Amino acid sequence: MEITRFTYLFLLVLTLGYPLYKSFEPRIRFHTKFRYVLPSIVLTAIPFLIWDVLFEQSGIWHFNPDYTIGVFWLGLPLEEWLFFFIIPFACFFIYEVVLYFTGTKPFPYIKHFTFILAIGLLIIAILSSDRTYTFVNFLLGAVLLLLMLAGPLSSGHITGFYKGFAVSLVPFLIVNGALTKIPVVLYNNTENLSLRIYSIPVEDSVYLLSLLFINFWLYETLKRYAHKKQTSSESRG
């Protein structure tokens, strides 16, 4: 087996290594949050994997077998299945680190910013209705941002999400830049805007936002439920 076949797997291992190693760091104590992290990742992975399979079957993107270990299921390489577990795990770690060092003080006008961003994504989606990846991706992003505003998340939590997302973009651009430059992942450019950040379709950044927000929302919901349950138990005791 040629060494190039380990390319995608190597990038994932590289992404996972440091966060997993530092999960037991005594200040962050990220390992104590695994009971919220793991269910959130699994539940979010299900719809995104279905999306991935459907888009691969529709020819919107496909994977270069020369850079995978050759294990495919439903048209996706094993590494792509792992992507939806490893990337959110690493981003959860980043979120908790950012939260530890910066706190949850909200940015001013954060909800106004979110509303404007949602409307911007919605407009682009409508104008790109003939480009499947752009339309579906931007529409989903817009809906999720509006749900963020309508939901129970505080301005502090919304700010925390944006800060974690902004920092996560750095390793994401490095890893995804490699995946799209080599290329491990190839896109049908008739289904996107053909605008690139380096070699990465601009849609991928919104895709990451949607992926991380659903993970984040489930994560915070599980934490809030556990806290409420603990508080209720202590009050009865």
Residue frames as a rotation matrix with the C-alpha (Angstrom) as fourth column:
MET 1
0.579 0.815 0.000 0.00
0.815 -0.579 0.000 0.00
0.000 0.000 -1.000 0.00
GLU 2
-0.192 -0.659 0.727 1.51
0.599 -0.665 -0.445 3.33
0.777 0.350 0.523 -1.05
ILE 3
-0.674 -0.173 -0.718 2.12
0.724 -0.344 -0.597 5.85
-0.144 -0.923 0.357 1.72
THR 4
-0.927 0.343 0.150 -0.10
-0.267 -0.886 0.379 8.42
0.263 0.311 0.913 -0.04
ARG 5
-0.223 0.893 -0.390 -3.11
0.210 0.435 0.875 6.24
0.952 0.113 -0.285 0.81
PHE 6
-0.131 0.123 -0.984 -2.69
0.984 0.139 -0.114 7.29
0.122 -0.983 -0.139 4.44
THR 7
-0.773 -0.285 0.567 -2.99
0.330 -0.944 -0.026 11.02
0.543 0.167 0.823 3.60
TYR 8
0.022 0.876 0.482 -6.57
-0.301 -0.454 0.838 11.59
0.953 -0.163 0.254 4.76
LEU 9
0.685 0.217 -0.695 -6.12
0.484 0.578 0.657 9.34
0.545 -0.787 0.291 7.79
PHE 10
-0.318 -0.895 -0.313 -2.89
0.904 -0.187 -0.385 11.10
0.286 -0.405 0.868 8.75
LEU 11
-0.647 0.125 0.752 -4.60
-0.048 -0.991 0.123 14.51
0.761 0.044 0.648 8.65
LEU 12
0.465 0.883 0.065 -7.36
-0.209 0.038 0.977 13.22
0.860 -0.468 0.203 10.94
VAL 13
0.473 -0.381 -0.794 -4.89
0.810 0.542 0.222 11.68
0.346 -0.749 0.565 13.40
LEU 14
-0.639 -0.735 0.228 -2.97
0.628 -0.670 -0.396 14.95
0.444 -0.110 0.890 13.40
THR 15
-0.263 0.654 0.709 -6.19
-0.305 -0.754 0.582 16.82
0.916 -0.063 0.397 14.16
LEU 16
0.703 0.646 -0.297 -7.15
-0.002 0.420 0.907 14.49
0.711 -0.638 0.297 17.00
GLY 17
0.067 -0.783 -0.618 -3.75
0.639 0.510 -0.576 14.06
0.767 -0.356 0.534 18.64
TYR 18
-0.798 -0.498 0.338 -3.25
0.111 -0.674 -0.730 17.28
0.592 -0.546 0.593 20.58
PRO 19
-0.135 0.806 0.576 -6.85
-0.795 -0.435 0.423 17.76
0.591 -0.401 0.700 21.82
LEU 20
0.694 0.385 -0.608 -7.01
-0.039 0.864 0.502 14.15
0.719 -0.325 0.615 22.99
TYR 21
-0.162 -0.866 -0.473 -3.64
0.659 0.262 -0.705 14.43
0.734 -0.426 0.529 24.72
LYS 22
-0.895 -0.231 0.382 -4.58
-0.041 -0.810 -0.586 17.70
0.445 -0.540 0.715 26.46
SER 23
0.042 0.999 -0.032 -8.08
-0.114 0.037 0.993 16.52
0.993 -0.038 0.115 27.42
PHE 24
0.533 0.108 -0.839 -6.75
0.710 0.482 0.513 15.58
0.460 -0.869 0.180 30.86
GLU 25
-0.531 -0.688 0.495 -5.00
0.342 -0.709 -0.617 18.91
0.775 -0.158 0.611 31.44
PRO 26
-0.517 0.330 -0.790 -5.96
0.856 0.201 -0.477 19.93
0.001 -0.923 -0.386 35.02
ARG 27
-0.843 0.229 -0.488 -7.12
-0.086 -0.951 -0.298 23.45
-0.532 -0.209 0.821 34.21
ILE 28
-0.578 0.631 -0.518 -9.48
-0.772 -0.216 0.597 22.66
0.265 0.745 0.612 31.32
ARG 29
-0.696 0.250 0.673 -10.44
-0.250 0.794 -0.554 19.13
-0.673 -0.554 -0.490 32.50
PHE 30
-0.381 0.538 -0.752 -12.02
-0.923 -0.166 0.348 18.49
0.062 0.827 0.559 29.13
HIS 31
-0.829 0.005 -0.559 -12.33
-0.084 0.987 0.134 14.76
0.553 0.158 -0.818 29.88
THR 32
-0.822 0.555 -0.123 -15.00
0.234 0.132 -0.963 15.52
-0.519 -0.821 -0.238 32.49
LYS 33
-0.187 0.763 -0.619 -17.24
-0.651 -0.568 -0.503 16.81
-0.735 0.309 0.603 29.67
PHE 34
-0.943 -0.224 -0.247 -16.98
-0.333 0.598 0.729 13.71
-0.016 0.769 -0.639 27.48
ARG 35
-0.643 0.747 0.166 -20.45
0.598 0.626 -0.501 12.62
-0.479 -0.223 -0.849 28.66
TYR 36
0.335 0.724 -0.602 -21.86
0.036 -0.649 -0.760 15.68
-0.942 0.233 -0.243 26.88
VAL 37
-0.251 -0.560 -0.790 -19.42
-0.763 -0.387 0.517 15.76
-0.595 0.733 -0.330 23.98
LEU 38
-0.931 -0.270 0.243 -19.85
-0.099 0.832 0.545 12.20
-0.350 0.484 -0.802 22.72
PRO 39
-0.177 0.924 0.340 -23.68
0.720 0.357 -0.595 12.10
-0.671 0.140 -0.728 22.46
SER 40
0.407 0.306 -0.861 -23.64
-0.201 -0.889 -0.411 15.51
-0.891 0.340 -0.300 20.77
ILE 41
-0.495 -0.695 -0.521 -21.13
-0.707 -0.026 0.706 14.31
-0.505 0.718 -0.479 18.18
VAL 42
-0.866 0.171 0.470 -23.00
0.302 0.928 0.218 11.07
-0.399 0.331 -0.855 17.43
LEU 43
0.091 0.995 -0.035 -26.42
0.625 -0.085 -0.776 12.73
-0.776 0.048 -0.629 17.11
THR 44
0.357 -0.015 -0.934 -25.04
-0.469 -0.867 -0.165 15.45
-0.808 0.497 -0.317 14.83
ALA 45
-0.680 -0.731 -0.060 -23.05
-0.443 0.345 0.828 13.02
-0.584 0.590 -0.558 12.71
ILE 46
-0.358 0.581 0.731 -26.17
0.517 0.775 -0.363 11.12
-0.777 0.249 -0.578 11.63
PRO 47
0.719 0.692 -0.064 -27.83
0.308 -0.400 -0.863 13.83
-0.623 0.601 -0.501 9.48
PHE 48
0.379 -0.632 -0.676 -24.50
-0.739 -0.646 0.189 15.12
-0.557 0.428 -0.712 8.16
LEU 49
-0.663 -0.586 0.465 -23.43
-0.222 0.748 0.626 11.65
-0.715 0.312 -0.626 7.05
ILE 50
0.103 0.786 0.609 -26.77
0.678 0.392 -0.621 11.21
-0.728 0.477 -0.493 5.27
TRP 51
0.793 0.115 -0.598 -26.18
-0.216 -0.865 -0.452 14.58
-0.570 0.488 -0.661 3.60
ASP 52
-0.139 -0.965 -0.223 -22.65
-0.731 -0.052 0.681 13.51
-0.668 0.258 -0.698 2.65
VAL 53
-0.542 -0.011 0.840 -23.82
0.298 0.933 0.205 10.22
-0.786 0.361 -0.502 1.14
LEU 54
0.488 0.834 0.256 -26.58
0.592 -0.101 -0.799 11.89
-0.641 0.542 -0.543 -0.89
PHE 55
0.695 -0.278 -0.663 -24.24
-0.494 -0.855 -0.159 14.59
-0.523 0.438 -0.732 -2.23
GLU 56
-0.449 -0.879 0.159 -21.60
-0.507 0.397 0.765 12.02
-0.736 0.263 -0.624 -3.14
GLN 57
-0.344 0.405 0.847 -24.19
0.587 0.797 -0.143 9.94
-0.733 0.448 -0.512 -4.98
SER 58
0.739 0.671 -0.061 -25.44
0.425 -0.533 -0.732 13.08
-0.524 0.515 -0.679 -6.76
GLY 59
0.238 -0.742 0.626 -21.95
0.938 0.009 -0.346 13.96
0.252 0.670 0.699 -7.96
ILE 60
0.936 0.115 0.332 -21.72
0.042 -0.974 0.220 17.20
0.349 -0.193 -0.917 -5.99
TRP 61
0.216 -0.948 0.235 -18.43
-0.976 -0.205 0.068 15.99
-0.016 -0.244 -0.970 -4.54
HIS 62
0.923 0.014 -0.384 -16.42
-0.039 0.998 -0.057 12.82
0.382 0.068 0.922 -4.55
PHE 63
0.658 -0.674 0.337 -13.31
-0.496 -0.050 0.867 11.37
-0.567 -0.737 -0.367 -2.95
ASN 64
0.343 -0.664 -0.664 -10.00
-0.807 0.153 -0.571 10.49
0.481 0.732 -0.483 -4.53
PRO 65
0.991 0.126 -0.050 -9.28
-0.086 0.872 0.482 6.83
0.104 -0.473 0.875 -3.63
ASP 66
0.344 -0.936 -0.075 -5.54
0.312 0.189 -0.931 7.40
0.886 0.297 0.357 -4.15
TYR 67
-0.519 -0.560 0.646 -5.38
-0.334 -0.564 -0.756 9.22
0.787 -0.608 0.106 -0.80
THR 68
0.316 0.618 0.720 -7.56
-0.946 0.143 0.292 6.96
0.077 -0.773 0.629 1.34
ILE 69
-0.529 -0.563 0.634 -6.89
-0.659 0.744 0.111 3.51
-0.534 -0.360 -0.765 2.78
GLY 70
-0.809 0.163 -0.565 -9.50
-0.453 0.438 0.776 2.10
0.374 0.884 -0.281 0.39
VAL 71
-0.757 0.617 -0.216 -12.31
0.636 0.621 -0.457 1.18
-0.148 -0.483 -0.863 2.81
PHE 72
-0.850 0.518 0.089 -15.58
-0.426 -0.778 0.462 2.63
0.309 0.355 0.882 1.44
TRP 73
-0.657 0.750 -0.079 -19.14
0.699 0.566 -0.437 2.36
-0.283 -0.343 -0.896 2.68
LEU 74
0.438 0.898 -0.042 -22.12
0.735 -0.385 -0.558 3.96
-0.517 0.214 -0.829 0.89
GLY 75
0.644 -0.227 0.731 -19.64
0.588 -0.463 -0.663 5.74
0.489 0.857 -0.165 -1.35
LEU 76
0.767 -0.368 0.526 -17.73
-0.537 -0.816 0.212 7.39
0.351 -0.445 -0.824 1.50
PRO 77
-0.089 -0.857 -0.508 -14.22
-0.008 0.511 -0.860 6.41
0.996 -0.073 -0.053 2.60
LEU 78
0.277 0.129 -0.952 -13.76
0.861 0.406 0.306 5.35
0.426 -0.904 0.001 6.20
GLU 79
-0.711 -0.652 -0.264 -11.85
0.703 -0.641 -0.309 8.56
0.032 -0.405 0.914 6.82
GLU 80
-0.650 0.536 0.538 -14.89
-0.172 -0.794 0.583 10.65
0.740 0.287 0.608 5.87
TRP 81
0.422 0.776 -0.468 -16.99
0.322 0.354 0.878 8.80
0.847 -0.522 -0.101 8.44
LEU 82
0.022 -0.513 -0.858 -14.32
0.997 0.076 -0.020 9.53
0.075 -0.855 0.513 11.04
PHE 83
-0.689 -0.303 0.658 -14.27
0.398 -0.917 -0.006 13.21
0.605 0.258 0.753 9.99
PHE 84
0.041 0.845 0.532 -17.65
-0.178 -0.518 0.837 13.86
0.983 -0.130 0.129 11.63
PHE 85
0.825 0.159 -0.543 -16.40
0.464 0.357 0.810 12.55
0.323 -0.920 0.221 14.96
ILE 86
-0.006 -0.947 -0.321 -12.83
0.999 -0.017 0.031 13.84
-0.035 -0.321 0.946 15.04
ILE 87
-0.546 -0.217 0.809 -13.35
0.433 -0.900 0.051 17.40
0.717 0.379 0.586 13.79
PRO 88
0.451 0.745 0.491 -16.19
-0.117 -0.496 0.860 18.22
0.885 -0.446 -0.137 16.25
PHE 89
0.719 -0.245 -0.651 -14.18
0.685 0.411 0.602 16.66
0.120 -0.878 0.463 19.11
ALA 90
-0.366 -0.930 0.043 -11.21
0.921 -0.368 -0.124 18.89
0.132 -0.006 0.991 18.33
CYS 91
-0.427 0.266 0.864 -13.48
0.138 -0.925 0.353 21.93
0.894 0.270 0.358 18.00
PHE 92
0.747 0.640 -0.180 -15.20
0.227 0.008 0.974 21.20
0.625 -0.768 -0.139 21.32
PHE 93
0.257 -0.752 -0.606 -11.75
0.962 0.137 0.238 21.20
-0.096 -0.644 0.759 22.91
ILE 94
-0.660 -0.485 0.573 -10.99
0.597 -0.802 0.008 24.56
0.456 0.348 0.819 21.28
TYR 95
0.138 0.825 0.548 -14.34
0.068 -0.560 0.826 25.93
0.988 -0.076 -0.133 22.49
GLU 96
0.825 0.194 -0.531 -13.65
0.500 0.190 0.845 24.93
0.265 -0.962 0.060 26.09
VAL 97
-0.171 -0.952 -0.253 -10.12
0.981 -0.188 0.043 26.35
-0.089 -0.241 0.966 25.98
VAL 98
-0.585 0.025 0.811 -11.37
0.332 -0.905 0.267 29.64
0.740 0.426 0.521 24.56
LEU 99
0.499 0.855 0.138 -14.14
0.122 -0.227 0.966 29.71
0.858 -0.466 -0.217 27.17
TYR 100
0.522 -0.372 -0.768 -11.64
0.852 0.281 0.442 29.09
0.051 -0.884 0.464 29.97
PHE 101
-0.471 -0.869 -0.150 -9.37
0.867 -0.487 0.103 31.94
-0.162 -0.082 0.983 28.95
THR 102
-0.876 0.114 0.469 -11.94
0.129 -0.882 0.454 34.51
0.465 0.458 0.757 27.76
GLY 103
-0.770 0.630 -0.098 -15.12
0.068 -0.072 -0.995 33.77
-0.634 -0.773 0.012 29.73
THR 104
-0.380 0.749 0.543 -18.68
0.923 0.350 0.163 34.26
-0.067 0.563 -0.824 28.50
LYS 105
-0.275 0.273 -0.922 -18.94
0.149 -0.935 -0.322 38.05
-0.950 -0.226 0.216 28.50
PRO 106
0.378 0.520 0.766 -21.09
0.788 0.254 -0.561 38.79
-0.486 0.816 -0.313 25.45
PHE 107
-0.803 -0.522 0.290 -19.96
0.589 -0.617 0.522 40.94
-0.094 0.589 0.802 22.57
PRO 108
-0.400 0.687 -0.607 -22.15
-0.180 -0.708 -0.683 44.04
-0.899 -0.164 0.406 22.09
TYR 109
0.140 0.614 -0.777 -24.82
-0.895 -0.257 -0.365 43.65
-0.423 0.747 0.513 19.41
ILE 110
-0.808 -0.522 0.271 -24.03
-0.385 0.818 0.427 39.96
-0.445 0.241 -0.863 19.02
LYS 111
-0.222 0.811 0.541 -27.66
0.492 0.572 -0.656 39.11
-0.842 0.121 -0.526 18.29
HIS 112
0.592 0.358 -0.722 -27.87
-0.365 -0.680 -0.636 41.92
-0.719 0.640 -0.271 15.71
PHE 113
-0.337 -0.818 -0.467 -24.76
-0.878 0.094 0.470 40.51
-0.340 0.568 -0.750 14.03
THR 114
-0.769 0.077 0.635 -26.29
0.083 0.996 -0.020 37.02
-0.634 0.038 -0.772 14.02
PHE 115
0.291 0.955 0.064 -29.52
0.302 -0.028 -0.953 38.28
-0.908 0.296 -0.296 12.45
ILE 116
0.458 -0.181 -0.870 -27.66
-0.729 -0.636 -0.252 40.18
-0.508 0.750 -0.423 9.72
LEU 117
-0.654 -0.756 -0.024 -25.47
-0.666 0.559 0.494 37.15
-0.361 0.339 -0.869 9.00
ALA 118
-0.460 0.573 0.678 -28.53
0.326 0.819 -0.471 34.90
-0.826 0.004 -0.564 8.78
ILE 119
0.605 0.722 -0.335 -30.27
-0.006 -0.416 -0.909 37.23
-0.796 0.552 -0.247 6.34
GLY 120
0.070 -0.681 -0.729 -27.10
-0.915 -0.335 0.225 37.49
-0.398 0.651 -0.647 4.26
LEU 121
-0.841 -0.375 0.389 -26.84
-0.253 0.909 0.330 33.70
-0.477 0.179 -0.860 4.01
LEU 122
-0.062 0.915 0.399 -30.54
0.404 0.388 -0.828 33.45
-0.913 0.110 -0.393 3.17
ILE 123
0.578 0.243 -0.779 -30.22
-0.479 -0.672 -0.565 35.97
-0.661 0.699 -0.272 0.34
ILE 124
-0.402 -0.809 -0.428 -27.21
-0.876 0.204 0.437 34.14
-0.266 0.551 -0.791 -1.12
ALA 125
-0.700 0.201 0.685 -29.11
0.110 0.979 -0.174 30.84
-0.706 -0.047 -0.707 -0.87
ILE 126
0.368 0.930 -0.014 -32.09
0.206 -0.096 -0.974 32.26
-0.907 0.355 -0.226 -2.76
LEU 127
0.510 -0.234 -0.828 -29.87
-0.752 -0.588 -0.297 33.78
-0.417 0.774 -0.476 -5.44
SER 128
-0.540 -0.788 -0.294 -28.01
-0.842 0.501 0.203 30.46
-0.012 0.357 -0.934 -5.79
SER 129
0.222 0.751 0.622 -31.00
-0.688 0.573 -0.447 28.13
-0.691 -0.329 0.643 -6.01
ASP 130
0.858 0.058 -0.511 -29.48
-0.464 0.515 -0.721 26.52
0.221 0.855 0.469 -9.12
ARG 131
-0.177 -0.959 -0.222 -26.31
-0.493 0.281 -0.823 25.52
0.852 -0.036 -0.522 -7.21
THR 132
0.520 0.609 -0.599 -27.20
0.112 0.646 0.755 22.67
0.847 -0.459 0.268 -4.89
TYR 133
-0.100 -0.622 -0.777 -24.28
0.902 0.273 -0.335 22.84
0.420 -0.734 0.534 -2.44
THR 134
-0.910 -0.233 0.343 -24.51
0.127 -0.944 -0.305 26.61
0.395 -0.234 0.889 -2.08
PHE 135
-0.190 0.933 0.305 -28.29
-0.485 -0.359 0.798 26.64
0.854 0.004 0.521 -1.76
VAL 136
0.549 0.428 -0.718 -28.62
0.306 0.697 0.649 23.80
0.778 -0.576 0.251 0.77
ASN 137
-0.222 -0.785 -0.579 -25.58
0.886 0.085 -0.455 24.88
0.406 -0.614 0.677 2.76
PHE 138
-0.914 -0.156 0.374 -26.40
0.058 -0.964 -0.259 28.58
0.401 -0.216 0.891 3.05
LEU 139
0.013 0.987 0.160 -30.10
-0.399 -0.142 0.906 27.92
0.917 -0.076 0.392 3.65
LEU 140
0.457 0.097 -0.884 -29.29
0.609 0.690 0.390 25.55
0.648 -0.717 0.256 6.52
GLY 141
-0.593 -0.759 -0.269 -26.80
0.744 -0.389 -0.544 28.04
0.308 -0.522 0.795 7.95
ALA 142
-0.688 0.399 0.606 -29.40
-0.301 -0.917 0.262 30.82
0.660 -0.002 0.751 7.85
VAL 143
0.377 0.893 -0.245 -32.06
-0.161 0.323 0.932 28.67
0.912 -0.312 0.266 9.53
LEU 144
0.218 -0.359 -0.907 -29.69
0.839 0.544 -0.014 27.56
0.498 -0.759 0.420 12.28
LEU 145
-0.834 -0.538 0.126 -28.60
0.421 -0.767 -0.484 31.13
0.357 -0.351 0.866 13.01
LEU 146
-0.333 0.801 0.497 -32.23
-0.524 -0.596 0.609 32.24
0.784 -0.058 0.619 13.29
LEU 147
0.563 0.492 -0.664 -32.91
0.222 0.684 0.695 29.31
0.796 -0.539 0.276 15.61
MET 148
-0.384 -0.783 -0.490 -29.91
0.797 -0.013 -0.603 30.42
0.466 -0.622 0.629 17.66
LEU 149
-0.852 0.100 0.514 -31.64
-0.204 -0.967 -0.150 33.76
0.482 -0.233 0.845 18.17
ALA 150
0.066 0.994 0.089 -35.01
-0.621 -0.028 0.783 32.20
0.781 -0.107 0.615 18.95
GLY 151
0.260 -0.004 -0.966 -33.64
0.376 0.922 0.097 29.56
0.890 -0.388 0.241 21.31
PRO 152
0.943 0.227 -0.244 -32.68
0.287 -0.181 0.941 29.67
0.169 -0.957 -0.235 24.98
LEU 153
0.092 -0.991 -0.094 -28.98
0.971 0.110 -0.214 30.42
0.223 -0.071 0.972 24.43
SER 154
0.637 0.058 -0.769 -27.77
0.432 -0.853 0.293 33.58
-0.639 -0.519 -0.568 26.15
SER 155
0.937 -0.342 -0.070 -25.77
-0.287 -0.638 -0.715 36.30
0.200 0.690 -0.695 24.43
GLY 156
0.231 -0.885 0.404 -22.77
-0.868 0.000 0.496 35.03
-0.439 -0.465 -0.768 26.37
HIS 157
0.107 -0.128 0.986 -23.15
0.114 0.987 0.116 31.52
-0.988 0.100 0.120 24.99
ILE 158
0.903 0.239 0.358 -23.65
0.380 -0.049 -0.924 32.82
-0.203 0.970 -0.135 21.46
THR 159
0.698 -0.714 -0.052 -20.49
-0.711 -0.684 -0.160 34.90
0.078 0.149 -0.986 21.84
GLY 160
0.044 -0.680 0.732 -18.64
-0.591 0.573 0.568 31.84
-0.806 -0.457 -0.377 23.13
PHE 161
0.513 0.208 0.832 -19.75
0.436 0.773 -0.462 29.85
-0.739 0.600 0.306 20.10
TYR 162
0.988 -0.124 0.091 -18.51
0.015 -0.510 -0.860 32.51
0.153 0.851 -0.502 17.68
LYS 163
0.407 -0.893 0.191 -15.16
-0.898 -0.353 0.264 32.78
-0.168 -0.279 -0.946 19.45
GLY 164
0.022 -0.357 0.934 -14.71
-0.207 0.912 0.354 29.00
-0.978 -0.201 -0.054 19.39
PHE 165
0.741 0.326 0.586 -15.78
0.480 0.353 -0.803 28.89
-0.469 0.877 0.106 15.75
ALA 166
0.896 -0.423 -0.137 -13.34
-0.430 -0.747 -0.508 31.66
0.113 0.514 -0.851 14.79
VAL 167
0.032 -0.924 0.382 -10.40
-0.871 0.161 0.463 29.86
-0.489 -0.348 -0.800 16.41
SER 168
0.166 0.103 0.981 -11.52
0.094 0.988 -0.119 26.52
-0.982 0.112 0.154 14.92
LEU 169
0.964 0.229 -0.137 -11.35
-0.094 -0.191 -0.977 28.05
-0.250 0.954 -0.163 11.45
VAL 170
0.284 -0.936 -0.209 -7.54
-0.937 -0.318 0.147 28.16
-0.204 0.154 -0.967 11.69
PRO 171
-0.572 -0.515 0.639 -6.92
-0.376 0.856 0.354 24.38
-0.729 -0.038 -0.684 11.95
PHE 172
0.348 0.773 0.531 -9.94
0.265 0.462 -0.846 23.75
-0.899 0.435 -0.044 9.71
LEU 173
0.845 -0.050 -0.532 -8.46
-0.475 -0.526 -0.705 25.86
-0.245 0.849 -0.469 6.94
ILE 174
-0.212 -0.977 -0.015 -5.14
-0.925 0.195 0.326 24.05
-0.315 0.082 -0.945 7.29
VAL 175
-0.539 0.037 0.842 -6.63
-0.040 0.997 -0.070 20.55
-0.841 -0.071 -0.536 7.24
ASN 176
0.490 0.807 0.329 -9.34
0.354 0.160 -0.921 21.28
-0.797 0.568 -0.207 4.68
GLY 177
0.540 -0.405 -0.738 -6.84
-0.740 -0.646 -0.188 23.24
-0.401 0.647 -0.648 2.64
ALA 178
-0.593 -0.784 0.182 -4.73
-0.640 0.596 0.484 20.10
-0.489 0.171 -0.856 2.40
LEU 179
-0.284 0.566 0.774 -7.76
0.292 0.820 -0.493 17.92
-0.913 0.086 -0.399 1.59
THR 180
0.740 0.671 -0.034 -8.85
0.218 -0.287 -0.933 20.18
-0.636 0.683 -0.359 -1.25
LYS 181
0.416 -0.665 -0.620 -5.39
-0.822 -0.566 0.056 21.05
-0.389 0.486 -0.783 -2.58
ILE 182
-0.310 -0.696 0.648 -3.95
-0.363 0.716 0.596 17.52
-0.879 -0.051 -0.474 -2.86
PRO 183
-0.312 0.749 0.585 -6.89
-0.902 -0.427 0.065 16.85
0.299 -0.507 0.809 -3.67
VAL 184
-0.977 0.145 0.157 -8.49
0.057 0.885 -0.461 14.23
-0.206 -0.441 -0.873 -1.45
VAL 185
-0.050 0.998 -0.034 -11.95
0.557 -0.001 -0.830 15.78
-0.829 -0.061 -0.556 -1.91
LEU 186
-0.953 -0.204 0.224 -13.04
0.294 -0.439 0.849 16.98
-0.074 0.875 0.479 -5.35
TYR 187
-0.291 0.865 -0.409 -16.02
0.139 -0.385 -0.912 19.28
-0.946 -0.323 -0.008 -5.95
ASN 188
-0.194 0.382 0.903 -18.36
0.980 0.037 0.195 19.70
0.042 0.923 -0.382 -8.89
ASN 189
-0.831 -0.308 -0.463 -17.96
0.399 -0.910 -0.110 23.45
-0.388 -0.276 0.879 -9.39
THR 190
-0.671 0.682 0.292 -21.28
0.030 -0.368 0.929 23.78
0.741 0.632 0.226 -11.19
GLU 191
0.279 0.802 -0.528 -22.91
0.597 0.286 0.750 23.12
0.752 -0.525 -0.399 -7.80
ASN 192
0.239 -0.208 -0.949 -21.06
0.864 -0.401 0.305 25.84
-0.444 -0.892 0.084 -5.86
LEU 193
0.888 0.190 -0.418 -20.06
0.079 -0.960 -0.268 29.49
-0.452 0.205 -0.868 -6.29
SER 194
0.567 -0.766 0.302 -16.52
0.722 0.286 -0.631 28.59
0.397 0.576 0.715 -7.43
LEU 195
0.542 -0.418 0.729 -15.16
-0.526 -0.845 -0.095 31.06
0.656 -0.332 -0.678 -4.86
ARG 196
0.467 -0.470 -0.749 -12.16
0.551 0.817 -0.168 29.72
0.691 -0.334 0.641 -2.97
ILE 197
0.788 -0.465 0.403 -10.33
-0.610 -0.507 0.608 30.46
-0.078 -0.726 -0.684 0.25
TYR 198
-0.388 -0.901 0.191 -6.96
-0.666 0.418 0.617 29.13
-0.636 0.112 -0.763 -0.95
SER 199
-0.893 0.076 -0.443 -8.27
-0.306 0.617 0.725 25.84
0.329 0.783 -0.528 -2.42
ILE 200
-0.800 0.582 -0.145 -11.36
0.503 0.520 -0.691 25.57
-0.327 -0.625 -0.708 -0.19
PRO 201
-0.336 0.774 0.537 -14.86
0.538 -0.310 0.784 26.35
0.773 0.552 -0.312 -1.50
VAL 202
-0.767 0.041 0.640 -16.27
-0.414 -0.794 -0.445 29.25
0.490 -0.607 0.626 0.52
GLU 203
0.285 0.951 -0.120 -19.31
-0.568 0.269 0.778 27.09
0.772 -0.153 0.617 1.22
ASP 204
0.028 -0.326 -0.945 -17.18
0.445 0.850 -0.281 24.83
0.895 -0.413 0.169 3.41
SER 205
-0.912 -0.375 0.166 -16.85
0.048 -0.501 -0.864 27.52
0.407 -0.780 0.475 6.09
VAL 206
-0.266 0.902 0.340 -20.65
-0.927 -0.337 0.167 27.75
0.266 -0.271 0.925 6.36
TYR 207
0.356 0.292 -0.888 -20.80
-0.183 0.953 0.240 23.95
0.916 0.077 0.393 6.38
LEU 208
-0.545 -0.643 -0.538 -18.45
0.462 0.305 -0.833 23.98
0.699 -0.703 0.131 9.38
LEU 209
-0.812 0.294 0.504 -20.58
-0.529 -0.735 -0.424 26.62
0.246 -0.610 0.753 11.10
SER 210
0.215 0.965 -0.148 -23.70
-0.822 0.261 0.506 24.46
0.527 0.012 0.850 10.74
LEU 211
0.203 -0.228 -0.952 -21.89
0.188 0.964 -0.190 21.29
0.961 -0.140 0.238 11.82
LEU 212
-0.762 -0.600 -0.244 -20.43
0.364 -0.084 -0.928 22.95
0.536 -0.795 0.283 14.91
PHE 213
-0.612 0.565 0.554 -23.58
-0.715 -0.695 -0.080 24.82
0.340 -0.444 0.829 15.87
ILE 214
0.447 0.801 -0.399 -25.71
-0.509 0.594 0.623 21.68
0.735 -0.076 0.673 16.03
ASN 215
-0.029 -0.568 -0.822 -22.97
0.557 0.674 -0.486 20.00
0.830 -0.472 0.297 18.06
PHE 216
-0.884 -0.377 0.276 -22.72
0.052 -0.667 -0.743 23.08
0.464 -0.643 0.610 20.29
TRP 217
-0.223 0.889 0.401 -26.48
-0.815 -0.395 0.423 23.36
0.534 -0.233 0.813 20.82
LEU 218
0.571 0.395 -0.720 -26.78
-0.042 0.889 0.455 19.70
0.820 -0.230 0.524 21.84
TYR 219
-0.314 -0.823 -0.473 -23.71
0.579 0.229 -0.782 20.02
0.752 -0.520 0.405 24.05
GLU 220
-0.880 -0.008 0.474 -25.02
-0.285 -0.791 -0.542 23.06
0.379 -0.612 0.694 25.92
THR 221
0.136 0.990 0.026 -28.50
-0.744 0.085 0.663 21.53
0.655 -0.110 0.748 26.18
LEU 222
0.410 -0.053 -0.910 -27.11
0.330 0.939 0.094 18.37
0.850 -0.339 0.403 27.76
LYS 223
-0.685 -0.707 -0.175 -24.99
0.462 -0.237 -0.854 20.40
0.563 -0.666 0.489 30.18
ARG 224
-0.630 0.517 0.580 -27.94
-0.634 -0.773 0.002 22.57
0.449 -0.367 0.815 31.12
TYR 225
0.426 0.818 -0.387 -30.15
-0.447 0.562 0.696 19.53
0.787 -0.123 0.605 31.68
ALA 226
0.074 -0.490 -0.869 -27.51
0.607 0.713 -0.350 17.85
0.791 -0.502 0.350 33.86
HIS 227
-0.880 -0.409 0.241 -27.05
0.109 -0.669 -0.735 21.03
0.462 -0.621 0.634 35.88
LYS 228
-0.235 0.886 0.400 -30.80
-0.804 -0.409 0.433 21.41
0.547 -0.219 0.808 36.37
LYS 229
0.516 0.402 -0.757 -31.10
-0.038 0.893 0.448 17.77
0.856 -0.202 0.476 37.42
GLN 230
-0.344 -0.737 -0.582 -28.21
0.654 0.256 -0.711 18.14
0.673 -0.626 0.394 39.89
THR 231
-0.849 0.064 0.525 -29.67
-0.305 -0.871 -0.386 21.35
0.432 -0.488 0.759 41.33
SER 232
0.161 0.987 0.018 -33.07
-0.707 0.102 0.700 19.72
0.688 -0.126 0.714 41.73
SER 233
0.358 -0.105 -0.928 -31.51
0.366 0.930 0.036 16.70
0.859 -0.353 0.371 43.43
GLU 234
-0.686 -0.704 -0.183 -29.54
0.484 -0.254 -0.838 18.90
0.544 -0.663 0.515 45.84
SER 235
-0.605 0.528 0.596 -32.60
-0.628 -0.777 0.051 20.98
0.490 -0.344 0.801 46.72
ARG 236
0.490 0.792 -0.365 -34.57
-0.402 0.577 0.711 17.84
0.774 -0.201 0.601 47.56
GLY 237
0.096 -0.550 -0.830 -31.67
0.614 0.689 -0.385 16.59
0.784 -0.472 0.404 49.65
